[in-house]
Amino acid sequence: MNKFLPLIAALALSGCATSETTYLNNGEQGLAIDCSGEANSWATCYEKADASCAGTGYRIVGTDGTPSLKESDKTLGVDVGNFKNRSVVVVCK
């Protein structure tokens, strides 16, 4: 078990955005993209949206996430210990 602990920790921190098909209230098909975690950013969400829409472009329907801390609230300039939730719903053009 001790051999797998570092591997599990590395996978948990790695940058990986996931997407799944979703349907909006108006019946339109969209993508729900989750790019939560310390190693990801909002840019990761938008890169995943662009890749998922095969370069045709997309329209952002909604976003949800943990707001960023003010610089004065960070420890040595870094937001330490706060898990970041980020998700975006897009519709491909």
Phi and psi in degrees as GROMACS dihedral restraints (atoms count N, CA, C in turn):
[ dihedral_restraints ]
;  ai    aj    ak    al  type     phi  dphi    fc
    3     4     5     6     1   -64.1    20    10
    4     5     6     7     1   -25.5    20    10
    6     7     8     9     1   -71.3    20    10
    7     8     9    10     1   -29.4    20    10
    9    10    11    12     1   -89.2    20    10
   10    11    12    13     1   -16.5    20    10
   12    13    14    15     1   -58.6    20    10
   13    14    15    16     1   -47.6    20    10
   15    16    17    18     1   -62.8    20    10
   16    17    18    19     1   -35.4    20    10
   18    19    20    21     1   -65.5    20    10
   19    20    21    22     1   -43.4    20    10
   21    22    23    24     1   -63.2    20    10
   22    23    24    25     1   -42.4    20    10
   24    25    26    27     1   -63.7    20    10
   25    26    27    28     1   -41.2    20    10
   27    28    29    30     1   -65.4    20    10
   28    29    30    31     1   -40.9    20    10
   30    31    32    33     1   -66.2    20    10
   31    32    33    34     1   -35.3    20    10
   33    34    35    36     1   -67.6    20    10
   34    35    36    37     1   -32.0    20    10
   36    37    38    39     1   -93.3    20    10
   37    38    39    40     1    -9.5    20    10
   39    40    41    42     1   -69.6    20    10
   40    41    42    43     1   152.6    20    10
   42    43    44    45     1   -81.9    20    10
   43    44    45    46     1   107.5    20    10
   45    46    47    48     1  -145.7    20    10
   46    47    48    49     1   117.0    20    10
   48    49    50    51     1   -98.0    20    10
   49    50    51    52     1   140.6    20    10
   51    52    53    54     1  -116.4    20    10
   52    53    54    55     1   151.8    20    10
   54    55    56    57     1  -137.0    20    10
   55    56    57    58     1   150.9    20    10
   57    58    59    60     1  -145.8    20    10
   58    59    60    61     1   151.3    20    10
   60    61    62    63     1   -69.1    20    10
   61    62    63    64     1   139.1    20    10
   63    64    65    66     1  -139.8    20    10
   64    65    66    67     1   162.9    20    10
   66    67    68    69     1  -121.1    20    10
   67    68    69    70     1   133.0    20    10
   69    70    71    72     1   -79.9    20    10
   70    71    72    73     1   169.1    20    10
   72    73    74    75     1   -59.4    20    10
   73    74    75    76     1   -29.3    20    10
   75    76    77    78     1   -86.8    20    10
   76    77    78    79     1     6.4    20    10
   78    79    80    81     1    89.8    20    10
   79    80    81    82     1    -6.3    20    10
   81    82    83    84     1   -70.0    20    10
   82    83    84    85     1   140.1    20    10
   84    85    86    87     1   -85.4    20    10
   85    86    87    88     1   135.0    20    10
   87    88    89    90     1  -138.0    20    10
   88    89    90    91     1  -174.3    20    10
   90    91    92    93     1  -122.9    20    10
   91    92    93    94     1   129.6    20    10
   93    94    95    96     1   -98.7    20    10
   94    95    96    97     1   116.2    20    10
   96    97    98    99     1  -112.0    20    10
   97    98    99   100     1   127.3    20    10
   99   100   101   102     1  -111.9    20    10
  100   101   102   103     1   121.1    20    10
  102   103   104   105     1  -130.5    20    10
  103   104   105   106     1    47.2    20    10
  105   106   107   108     1   -74.1    20    10
  106   107   108   109     1   162.2    20    10
  108   109   110   111     1   117.5    20    10
  109   110   111   112     1   161.6    20    10
  111   112   113   114     1   -69.3    20    10
  112   113   114   115     1   -31.5    20    10
  114   115   116   117     1   -84.7    20    10
  115   116   117   118     1    -8.7    20    10
  117   118   119   120     1  -102.5    20    10
  118   119   120   121     1   173.4    20    10
  120   121   122   123     1  -147.5    20    10
  121   122   123   124     1   176.4    20    10
  123   124   125   126     1   -61.2    20    10
  124   125   126   127     1   -32.9    20    10
  126   127   128   129     1   -60.9    20    10
  127   128   129   130     1   -34.3    20    10
  129   130   131   132     1   -61.6    20    10
  130   131   132   133     1   -41.3    20    10
  132   133   134   135     1   -60.3    20    10
  133   134   135   136     1   -47.0    20    10
  135   136   137   138     1   -70.5    20    10
  136   137   138   139     1   -33.4    20    10
  138   139   140   141     1   -65.9    20    10
  139   140   141   142     1   -40.9    20    10
  141   142   143   144     1   -65.7    20    10
  142   143   144   145     1   -39.3    20    10
  144   145   146   147     1   -62.8    20    10
  145   146   147   148     1   -44.4    20    10
  147   148   149   150     1   -63.8    20    10
  148   149   150   151     1   -42.9    20    10
  150   151   152   153     1   -67.8    20    10
  151   152   153   154     1   -39.1    20    10
  153   154   155   156     1   -69.8    20    10
  154   155   156   157     1   -29.5    20    10
  156   157   158   159     1   -91.1    20    10
  157   158   159   160     1    10.5    20    10
  159   160   161   162     1    53.6    20    10
  160   161   162   163     1    37.1    20    10
  162   163   164   165     1    75.6    20    10
  163   164   165   166     1     7.1    20    10
  165   166   167   168     1   -84.2    20    10
  166   167   168   169     1    -9.9    20    10
  168   169   170   171     1    95.7    20    10
  169   170   171   172     1   168.7    20    10
  171   172   173   174     1  -152.7    20    10
  172   173   174   175     1   161.0    20    10
  174   175   176   177     1  -116.9    20    10
  175   176   177   178     1   128.9    20    10
  177   178   179   180     1   -79.8    20    10
  178   179   180   181     1   124.1    20    10
  180   181   182   183     1   -95.5    20    10
  181   182   183   184     1   -37.0    20    10
  183   184   185   186     1  -166.3    20    10
  184   185   186   187     1   154.9    20    10
  186   187   188   189     1  -133.3    20    10
  187   188   189   190     1   153.9    20    10
  189   190   191   192     1  -150.1    20    10
  190   191   192   193     1   138.1    20    10
  192   193   194   195     1  -179.7    20    10
  193   194   195   196     1   168.5    20    10
  195   196   197   198     1   -74.0    20    10
  196   197   198   199     1   125.7    20    10
  198   199   200   201     1   -66.7    20    10
  199   200   201   202     1   150.4    20    10
  201   202   203   204     1   -72.0    20    10
  202   203   204   205     1   147.5    20    10
  204   205   206   207     1   -76.2    20    10
  205   206   207   208     1   153.6    20    10
  207   208   209   210     1   -70.1    20    10
  208   209   210   211     1   153.0    20    10
  210   211   212   213     1   -55.3    20    10
  211   212   213   214     1   -36.1    20    10
  213   214   215   216     1   -70.1    20    10
  214   215   216   217     1   -18.3    20    10
  216   217   218   219     1   -92.0    20    10
  217   218   219   220     1    -5.3    20    10
  219   220   221   222     1   -85.1    20    10
  220   221   222   223     1   154.7    20    10
  222   223   224   225     1   -95.2    20    10
  223   224   225   226     1   115.2    20    10
  225   226   227   228     1    52.4    20    10
  226   227   228   229     1    36.9    20    10
  228   229   230   231     1    80.9    20    10
  229   230   231   232     1     7.0    20    10
  231   232   233   234     1  -126.8    20    10
  232   233   234   235     1   140.0    20    10
  234   235   236   237     1   -84.2    20    10
  235   236   237   238     1    98.4    20    10
  237   238   239   240     1   -99.1    20    10
  238   239   240   241     1   133.8    20    10
  240   241   242   243     1    82.0    20    10
  241   242   243   244     1     1.9    20    10
  243   244   245   246     1  -103.6    20    10
  244   245   246   247     1   118.3    20    10
  246   247   248   249     1   -71.9    20    10
  247   248   249   250     1   131.5    20    10
  249   250   251   252     1   -94.7    20    10
  250   251   252   253     1   122.8    20    10
  252   253   254   255     1   -99.9    20    10
  253   254   255   256     1   126.2    20    10
  255   256   257   258     1  -142.0    20    10
  256   257   258   259     1   129.5    20    10
  258   259   260   261     1  -149.2    20    10
  259   260   261   262     1   150.9    20    10
  261   262   263   264     1  -141.9    20    10
  262   263   264   265     1   143.3    20    10
  264   265   266   267     1  -113.2    20    10
  265   266   267   268     1   126.7    20    10
  267   268   269   270     1  -128.7    20    10
  268   269   270   271     1   158.8    20    10
  270   271   272   273     1  -122.1    20    10
  271   272   273   274     1   125.5    20    10
  273   274   275   276     1   -70.7    20    10
  274   275   276   277     1   143.4    20    10
